Amino acid sequence: MQIRQARGLQIAHTTEITRLENLWIVPSQSTAKKYAVDLGTEPPTCTCPVYKKNDRVCKHIFAAQFARERENGAEIPEAPKIEKKKYTQDWPRYNRAQVHEKAKFQLLLAELCKGIDDPIQDYGRPRTPLADVIYAAAFKVYSTVSTRRFCTDLQEAHAKGYLSKLPSYNSVLDYFGYEALTPYLKQLVEVSSLPLKGMESDFAVDSSGFSTCHYKRWFDVKYGNAEDWHDWLKLHVMVGVRTHIVTSVEISDRDEHDYAYFEPLVKQTAQNFKMREMSADKAYCGISNLRLVVDNGAQPFIPFKRCANEKHWKDKTGLWTRLFHFFKYHEEEFYEHYHKRSNNETAFSMIKSKFGEKLRSKTRTAQANELLLKVVCHNLCVIVQSIFELGIEPVFWQESNETFRVDS
């Protein structure tokens, strides 16, 4: 018996399911809500969020089917006991990682910034070294406090030798607006994930919004009035499902579709990691994305949309048909792998809860750089946790002369 079928049987035994003409009203197991199940359609439909998102038979549909059988005089089986999967945590090591995180973070950030080479400067006053610029900006994002209150931490970092020059708080704010900083930060996201190269083989793709200080006016059709909402940027990431390390990143405006950002995320990750599985929601489903994952040696677990069928006129290789059949006829096995996509939500939750879900910067360039710095800080915190829990020894730049530079 499938897990959802077993849970539907539990609902049928423990709750009161009522019938309203062709609809069956099924209570939720976790909330006070009730969902309407229509067994007269093919396939049956439900108003619960799981069905709306995945277009598959949910536990409420199974519960309504069991209730219908019972109403027709048939005996339904006893509900089996379902053991909830538990995720253990090594609390002593986790606690040590949290206690020493700030000191380790500063050390790792300094090592990461050492690989940055300054662009060639032919004229003008000597610029602040990019390593100092990125270190100060990243440490500011990690601290989550105002720039003035952050000055004490900056002075301590300078005293420890992590900074060659102590900048003022106004200079730190100016650093966020450097347009030339963006490619360096994207590269640092990639480099900061490399110490976990041997740990990650299964990945997941998703996006999430980070609100800005600007507002956009929306017209509410339902209530007929205008509302001011915060504008936001979209963060597209590829996440390793074991440690939640971000291996590649893209940033877009709020209205950009997720599909177009799948290819650069996959290609960037494939350069450094050996991929085995790739999970994503149905917004990324398309023959070009499926073929891209397979061409890079991984198995895609992307659910098909409701309107999809077993044939795709652009696919002459049979890939679409093969993956569609697996999705349709091995549903339980498919969703067992697809469930790894939830690690994206965990990664986004880690970033937002630790470094904030709002962007304080005012310009578009500064907001993008601030968002990239949040990801860099997240990766370094994941590395710190992996040092204590997995026993890794992180090395960001494999050779002493390996650096990253963007010519101006």
N, C-alpha and C positions, 0 to 999 in steps of 0.2 A: 504494500500500500504506500502511495506517495505521501510525502510530508504534508502537502496541502490537503490531500484527501483525508488524512488522519486528523488534521486540525478541523476540517469541516465536520467530521464525525463527532468530534468533541463539542463543537457548537450545537449540533443537532441534539446531543444528549443533555447539555447543561443549560441551554437557553430556550426561550420561547420564540419559535418562528411562526409568524402569522402569514395568512394568505389574503391578498387583496386583489380579487379578480385574477389576472394573469401574473401578478407580481407576488414575489415572496419577500417579506420584510425580515431581514436577518440582522440580529444585533452584532455589534463589534465586540471582539474579545478584550480589547485594551481600552476602549473609551465608551462613552455613553451614546455614541452615534449608532444609527441603523442604516443599512444599505438595502436598496431595492434590486432584487434579482429577477430577471425575466428569463424563464426556462422555455418560453414559446418561440424564441428566435434560434437561429442556427448560425453560428454557435451561440450559446447562452451569454447574456450580458449582465454586468454588475456595475453599480455606481461607486464602488470603493476605489481609492487611489491606486491600488496595485493593478487592478484591471485597466483603469484608464491609462496608466503609464506603459504597461507591458502587453496589453491585449491578449491575455492568456487566462485560462480557467483559474479562478482564485478559490480560496477556502470557503467563501460565502456561497459560491455556486454549488460546490460539493455539498455544503450544509443544506441548501434548498433542495437539492436532488434527494438527499437522505430523508428530508422532511416529507417530500412528495411520496416516496416509497412507503414511509410509515403511514401516511394518510390513506394510501391505497390498501392497507392491511398487511404489508410485508414487514418482516422483522429485519431490523438493521443491526449490524454487528456491534459488539462492544467497542468503545473507543479505546485504542491502544494508548499506552503511556509514552509520551514523547519526552525524551531527555534533551534539554536545551544545551546546545554546544557552549562550552565554557572556554574562555580565552585567559590563560594563566598569565600572571605578571610576576617577575622576579623582583619583589619589592626592595630587598636590600640593595641590589645593583641599581635599580631605578632611583632609589633615594640618593645613592652616592652620585649618580649622574646629575641629579637636580642640585645637589649641594655644591658641586664643583663646576656647574655649567658655565657660570659667568667667566671664571678664570680661564677655563678651557676654550671658551668661545673667543676671547680676546687673542689667545695664542694662535688658534687655528685661523682666525681672520687675518692676523699679521702674516702667517705663512702663506695664506691664499693670495694676499696682496703683493707678496714678494715677486710673483711671476708676472706682474704687470710692467711692461716697458713703456716709457713715455714716448709720445710721438716726437718726431724731429722738429725742433724749433729753430728757425732761421733768423728771427728778429723779435724785438720786443723785450719786455722785462721777463726774467726767469719765472716760469710758472711753478705753482705748487706741484710737487710730484703726484702723479695719479694714484700711486699707492696710498699716500696720505689722504687724498681726496676721498677715495672709496672707503678706506678704513674709517674715517671720521663719519661719513654719511651712513655706513652700515651700522656702526656702533650706536649712532643716534637713533636709528630705527629700532635696534634691539632694546635700547633703554626705555622707549615709549614715553619719555618725559619731554618737557619743553627744552628748547636748545639752551636757554640760560641755565636751567637746572642741570643740564647735561654737562656743563663745563667742568665740573669737578671730576667726573669720570674721564673726560678728555685729558685733563691735567695728569691724572694718574697713569693713563695710557702713554702719555709723552714721557713721564718719568721712568716707565718700564722699558722705553726704547721702541715702542710700537709705532710711534710717530717721529719723523725727523724734524718736524716743525709744528708748533702748537698754533692752530688756527683760532680766530675769534668765532663767537657764536654766529655772527652775521655771515662769515665766510662759509660756515657749515651749511647754512640755509641756501647760499648761492650755489653750492656744489650740486644740489638736487636739480637745478635748472640747466646743467651742462648737457647739451644735446650730444656731444661727442662721447658722453659716458655710457649711453645706452648699449652699444655693441659690446663694450667691456663687461657690463653687468650680465648680459645674456651669456657671454662666454664663461663668466665666473659661476653661473648657475650650473653649466655643464661640467666645469672642472671640479666644483665642489661635490658633485655626485660620484666622481670616479673612484674614491676609496671604497665604495660599495659595489664596484663592478662585478666582483665575484659572488655577491649575495643576491643579486636581483636577476631574474629571468622572466618573470610575469609582470606585465605592465597594464595600466589603465589610463584612459584619456577622458578628460572632462573639462568643463569651464565653470567659472563662478564670478559673480560681480562684486566689485569693491566700490563703494559709493564715494563721491567726491564732494567738495564744498559748493559746487555749482548746482543750480536748480534747472529743471525742465518743466514746462507747463504741459499738462495733459488734460484732455477733455474726457470726463467720465461719462460714457454713453448711458450707463445705467441710471445715474442720478442727475444727469443733465447739467453738471457744473464743472468748472475748471479747477484743477488742483496743481500745486507746485510740488514736484517730487525731486529728490536728489538725483543728479546725473550719476553715471557710474562707468567704470571701465571693466572690460572682460579679461580675465586671466585664464588662458588656456595652458594646461600643463599635462605632461606625461609623468606618471607616478609609479615607482616601484612598489608593488603591493605588500612586500614583506616589511620594509622599513619605512615606507612613505617618503622616500627621497624623491625629489623632483629632478628628472633627468633632462628635460627640455621644456622651454617656455615660449609662449607668444602672447602678445597683448593686442587687444582690439577695442574699438568703440562698442558701445552697448548693443547696437543694432546689427553687428556683424554675425553672420551665421557660423556655427561651429564647424560645419563640414569642411570648409576651405582650409582650416588650420590643422586638420588631421595629418596631412602629408608632411609638412615641415617638422612636426613633433616626432613622427615615426622615423623620418630620415635622420634627424639629429640623434635620436636615441640609438638607432641601429649602428651608428658610427662607433659607439663606445660600448654597447652592451649586446650580448647574444640573447635575442628575444625568443621565448618559447610560446607565450600566450599574450594575447592582446584583447582587452575588454573595453567596450564603449557602449553607450546607449544608442538607440535607434536613429538619433539625429545624425550619426556618422555612417549610417548604412548606405552603401553605394558600391557598384562594381569596382570603381577605381580604388576606393579605400580598401576593399576586401583583397583585391589583387596586390596592392602595395604591401599589406601585412604578410601575405603568403610569399611574395617575392623576397621578403626579408627573413624568411625561415620561421615564421611564427604562425600560430593557429588563431584566427580571429573569432571572437565570441561577441558578435554584434547582432542583436535581435532585428529581425526583418519587420518592416512596417506592415500594417494591416492590409494595404492594397497590393503587397508583393505577391508574385506567383513563382512557380518553379522555373520559368523561362525568362531570360533577359536577352533582348534582341542584340545588345552590344557585346554580349559574352559568347565567344565562339569556342572557348576552352572547356566549358562545362563546370567551371568553378562555382558560378552562381547557383546552379542546380544542385550540386553536391552539398554546398553549405546550407541551402534552403531545406533540403531533405533532412539533414542532421538537426536543424532547428525545429522542424515540424515533428519528426518521428523519434527524436531522442531529447525531448523537452526537459526532462528532469536532469539529465546529465549536462545539457547545455547551460541551464540556469545555475547549476552548481559551480561551473567555471565563471559564468557571467557575474555571479555574486561578488567576485573579487573587485568589481568596479566600485563597490562601496568604499574601498580604501581611498578613492579620490575624495569622497566626502570627509573622511577622517583627516586627510592632509589639509584640505581647505579649513576644516575646523581648527586644526592645530595652528595654522597661520593666522586666522582671524582672532582666535581667543588669546594668542600670545602677543601679536603685534598689531592688532586692531583691524577691524573690517572697513574702516574709513580712511581715506587718503587726505592728509592735511595740506598737501601742496596745492598751489592755485593754478599753475600753468599745466598744459597737457604734457609737455616734456618732463617737468618735475614730477608729475603724478605717475607717469610710466616708470621713471627711475626709482621712485619711492616703492612702487609695487614690485619691481625687480629686486630691490634691496630686501624687501620682506621675504622673498623666496630664497635669496642667498642666506639670510639669517636663519630661516627655517632649515635649510640643508645643513648648516653648521651645527644647529642644535640636534639634528638627527645623527650627525657624525659623532657628537659628544655622547649621545645616548648609546650609540653602537660601540664606542670605545669601552664603555663599562659593561654592556650587556652581551656583546658579541666578541669582545676582545680584539678588535681591529687596531692596526697602527696606521693612521691615515697619512698618505703621501699625495699631495696635490700635483706637484710638478715632478715628473719622473727623473728628469735630468736637470742638473744645476743650471745649464744654459737654456732651458726651455722657458720661453716667455711668450706673452701675448701682446701684440701691438697692432694698433690701427693707425695707419699713416694719415696725417691730417692733410 
